Amino acid sequence: MHPPATKARPTGEPTIVLAAVTGPHGIGGEVKLKLFADDVGAFTSFNEGALTLRSLRGNIARFAEVPDRTAAEALRGMQLTVPRSALPPLEEGEYYHADLIGLPATSDAGEPIGYVVAVENFGAGDVIEIERPTGKRFMVPMNEHAVPEWSGEGIVVAAAFAAD
């Protein structure tokens, strides 16, 4: 599972965006979703309890609070979030994309090189995007050759991948 984005909640706990509503589906209040996580259906409550999932078929969802197409249309563009603490625990070596974003990046020589600003997956594995203090960005594959070390405190990028 790799949700791509976090938002700060008023309580300070980050929220994770699992999907976004792209528009209504039919006339009965169902909506089409753009899914950002493997199993959105594992959650029943979104946006701090504002939406309760009744059913999910592929990328078509029905929420208890959405009775008709007009109400479904009003949700267009809404992001569906859950608290970070609601996500299942990870196994050793696993991570959520949201946990990498914002981490400081250093070279394997210990020199600061920037911050992780995005995590993408184009089909062959995760790729992290790092922004240098100059504003220039570069991408690095998230594997043991390019990123030999990472934790909740930061990532280390191998010199061959961190060079300008």
C-alpha positions as CSV (number, residue, x, y, z in Angstrom):
1,M,0.0,0.0,0.0
2,H,1.4,3.3,-1.0
3,P,-0.9,6.3,-0.4
4,P,0.7,9.2,-2.1
5,A,-0.1,12.3,0.0
6,T,-0.5,13.6,3.5
7,K,-2.4,16.6,5.0
8,A,-2.1,18.0,8.4
9,R,-5.2,17.5,10.5
10,P,-6.3,20.2,13.0
11,T,-5.1,17.9,15.8
12,G,-1.7,17.7,14.2
13,E,-2.1,14.0,13.2
14,P,-1.4,13.6,9.5
15,T,-4.1,12.3,7.2
16,I,-3.6,10.2,4.2
17,V,-5.4,10.7,0.9
18,L,-6.6,7.3,-0.3
19,A,-8.8,8.4,-3.2
20,A,-10.4,11.3,-5.0
21,V,-14.0,11.6,-6.3
22,T,-13.9,12.1,-10.1
23,G,-17.7,12.5,-10.5
24,P,-21.1,10.9,-10.1
25,H,-21.9,7.4,-11.5
26,G,-25.6,6.9,-12.4
27,I,-28.5,8.6,-10.7
28,G,-28.5,6.8,-7.4
29,G,-25.8,8.7,-5.6
30,E,-22.8,6.5,-6.5
31,V,-19.5,8.2,-7.3
32,K,-16.4,7.3,-9.4
33,L,-13.1,7.3,-7.6
34,K,-9.5,7.7,-8.6
35,L,-7.8,5.2,-6.2
36,F,-4.4,6.0,-4.7
37,A,-4.2,2.9,-2.4
38,D,-4.4,-0.8,-2.8
39,D,-7.5,-1.5,-0.6
40,V,-9.7,1.6,-0.1
41,G,-12.5,-0.8,0.8
42,A,-10.7,-1.8,4.0
43,F,-11.9,1.6,5.5
44,T,-15.5,2.5,6.3
45,S,-15.1,6.1,7.4
46,F,-13.4,9.0,5.5
47,N,-12.8,12.7,6.1
48,E,-13.0,12.5,9.9
49,G,-16.4,10.7,9.8
50,A,-18.0,12.9,7.2
51,L,-18.5,10.0,4.7
52,T,-19.4,6.4,5.5
53,L,-18.6,3.8,2.9
54,R,-21.6,1.5,2.2
55,S,-20.2,-0.3,-0.8
56,L,-17.2,-0.3,-3.2
57,R,-17.2,-2.1,-6.6
58,G,-13.9,-1.5,-8.3
59,N,-13.7,2.3,-8.4
60,I,-17.4,2.9,-7.9
61,A,-18.4,3.9,-4.3
62,R,-21.6,4.5,-2.5
63,F,-21.7,6.6,0.7
64,A,-24.4,6.6,3.3
65,E,-24.5,10.4,3.2
66,V,-25.0,10.7,-0.6
67,P,-28.6,10.0,-1.6
68,D,-28.7,11.1,-5.2
69,R,-26.8,12.3,-8.3
70,T,-27.0,15.9,-7.2
71,A,-25.2,15.1,-3.9
72,A,-22.7,12.9,-5.8
73,E,-21.9,15.8,-8.2
74,A,-21.2,18.0,-5.2
75,L,-18.4,15.7,-4.1
76,R,-16.5,16.0,-7.4
77,G,-12.8,16.7,-6.6
78,M,-13.1,15.8,-3.0
79,Q,-10.2,13.8,-1.5
80,L,-11.0,10.9,0.7
81,T,-8.7,10.8,3.7
82,V,-8.1,8.7,6.8
83,P,-5.8,9.4,9.8
84,R,-2.3,8.0,9.3
85,S,-2.8,6.0,12.5
86,A,-5.6,4.0,10.8
87,L,-3.3,2.5,8.2
88,P,-2.2,-1.1,8.9
89,P,1.3,-1.7,10.4
90,L,4.1,-2.3,7.9
91,E,6.5,-5.2,7.7
92,E,10.3,-4.7,7.8
93,G,11.5,-2.8,4.7
94,E,8.0,-1.5,3.8
95,Y,7.0,2.1,3.8
96,Y,4.1,4.3,2.9
97,H,4.8,7.0,0.3
98,A,3.4,9.6,2.6
99,D,6.0,8.7,5.2
100,L,8.8,9.5,2.8
101,I,7.6,12.9,1.6
102,G,9.4,15.7,3.5
103,L,12.3,13.6,4.7
104,P,15.7,15.1,4.5
105,A,18.1,13.5,2.0
106,T,21.8,13.2,2.5
107,S,24.6,11.7,0.4
108,D,26.3,8.6,1.6
109,A,29.2,11.0,2.5
110,G,26.8,12.7,5.0
111,E,26.3,15.9,3.0
112,P,22.7,17.3,2.9
113,I,21.3,17.2,-0.7
114,G,17.7,18.2,-0.2
115,Y,14.2,16.9,0.7
116,V,11.9,14.2,-0.7
117,V,9.1,16.1,-2.4
118,A,7.3,13.2,-4.3
119,V,7.2,9.5,-4.7
120,E,6.1,8.1,-8.1
121,N,5.6,4.7,-9.5
122,F,5.7,4.4,-13.3
123,G,5.4,0.6,-13.2
124,A,8.9,-0.6,-12.5
125,G,9.1,0.4,-8.9
126,D,9.0,3.5,-6.7
127,V,11.0,6.5,-7.7
128,I,11.6,9.4,-5.2
129,E,11.9,12.9,-6.3
130,I,14.4,15.1,-4.3
131,E,14.5,18.9,-4.4
132,R,17.9,20.5,-3.8
133,P,18.2,23.8,-1.9
134,T,18.7,25.4,-5.3
135,G,15.2,24.3,-6.3
136,K,16.5,21.8,-8.9
137,R,14.9,18.4,-8.6
138,F,16.2,14.9,-9.5
139,M,14.7,11.4,-9.3
140,V,16.2,8.3,-7.7
141,P,14.9,4.8,-7.8
142,M,13.8,3.6,-4.3
143,N,16.0,0.6,-4.2
144,E,19.0,-0.6,-2.1
145,H,21.6,0.5,-4.8
146,A,20.4,4.1,-5.0
147,V,19.0,4.5,-1.4
148,P,21.1,2.2,0.8
149,E,19.6,3.6,4.0
150,W,16.3,5.2,5.0
151,S,14.2,5.7,8.2
152,G,11.6,8.0,9.5
153,E,14.4,10.5,10.1
154,G,15.7,10.7,6.6
155,I,17.1,8.9,3.5
156,V,20.7,8.3,2.3
157,V,21.3,8.5,-1.4
158,A,24.3,6.8,-3.0
159,A,26.9,9.3,-4.4
160,A,26.5,8.0,-8.0
161,F,22.8,8.9,-7.9
162,A,23.2,12.2,-6.0
163,A,25.7,13.8,-8.3
164,D,24.7,16.9,-10.2
